Structure formats: C-alpha cells, structure tokens
Amino acid sequence: MNTIFNGWNKTLKELNNFNCKIEFLQSKMRDIVVRRKGFDIPEYLETLRKIITEHEYHLYSIADINNTDVFVTRDLIMSKNLTDNINTKNEILS
C-alpha cells in the first residue's frame, strides 16, 4: 500500500512540475504576442485581472452549487450561462 501511495505522490509531483513548465511557456508566449501586437500594457493587465476575477467568481459559484468541488459537467455550465462569459473573454483577448 505504501508503494502505491509513493507512486501516486511521485506522479503528482511530475504532473505539477510539467504544469509549471507549461504555464511558464504560456506566459512567455503571451508576452511575445503583447509586444508584437503593440498592446497597451496597463489595459492588457487590467483586462487579465477582470478575466481572472470573473473566473474565480464562477468557480466559487459552481462550488457552491455542487457543495463539493469545482468539477462540473457541461450541462451545469450551460444551465448557469457561464459560456456567454467565456465567449466574451475570448473576444477580448483576440
């Protein structure tokens, strides 16, 4: 049993490390795109803050609905009209 636990623990550490590397690459790519397109940096950062705040709000709302965790089905998202906000965010970023 201890071997299985250690195996899962090692796998989770590797996934976390991989996830950190992906996030770093995404942030570097965002920086490159922002510079090449000549975005207004303060406006860009403010837009990101708004998107993150809305995302956190929706995660908390979904967690409240489920009373368990933030993993939800597509049907629940559709019923709460969260997809409209996602589309709006995509329009802002493009």
N, C-alpha and C positions, 0 to 999 in steps of 0.2 A: 504494500500500500504506500509506503514511504517513497519507493522508487517511482510510482505513478505520479505522486504529488510533485516530486522533484522534476520529473519530466515535463509536467504541465507548467511548473514555475519557470523552467528554462525556456519553454516555448513562448510563454507570455513575455518574458524579458526580450527575446529575439523579436517578437512582433512589435513591442514598444520601441525598440531600437530602430527597426525598419520604418515604423510610423514617423518617428522623429526625423529620419533622413528624408522621407517623402515630404513632410511639412517644410523642411528647410529648402528643398528644391522648389516647392511651390512658391514659397516666399521670394526666392531668388528670381523665379520667372515673373512674378508679379512686379518686382522692382524693375526688371528689364522692360516689360510692357509699358509700365507707367512712364519710364524715361523716354522710350522711343515714341510713344504717342503724345508726349508733351502734356500730360495731365497736370492739373493744378493740385499739387501735393496736399495742401491743407483740406481742400474739398474732397479729395480722394480718401483721405484718412477719416474725415467726418462721415462719409458715406459708409466706409467699412465699419465704423463704430455703430452706426444706426443698424446695419445689417446684423452685426453680432448681437446687439441688444435685442432686436426682434427675434432672432433665432433662439436666444436664451429664454425669452418670454414664452415662445411657443413650446420649447422643451419642457419648461415648468408647467405650462398649461396641459400638455399631453400627460405629464407625470401625474398631475392632479386628477385627470380623467381616469387614468388607469389605477391610481393609488398604489402602484407597484414600481414601475420603472419607465424609462423613456422609449422603450422599444415598442413601436406601434405598427399596425397594419396600414396598408394604403387606403383602405375603406375609412378608417378613422380619420386619417389626414384629409381625405376628400370631404368627409362629413363636417369637418371643422373649418373648411375653406382655407386651409393653410397653403394650398397650391397657388392661390392667387398671389400671395405674398412672395412665394418663391419665384414666380414669373416676373414680378415687379423687380425683385433683386437682380435677376438675370438681365433685365433690360437696363438697369442702372449700370451694371458692370460692363455691358457690351458697348 
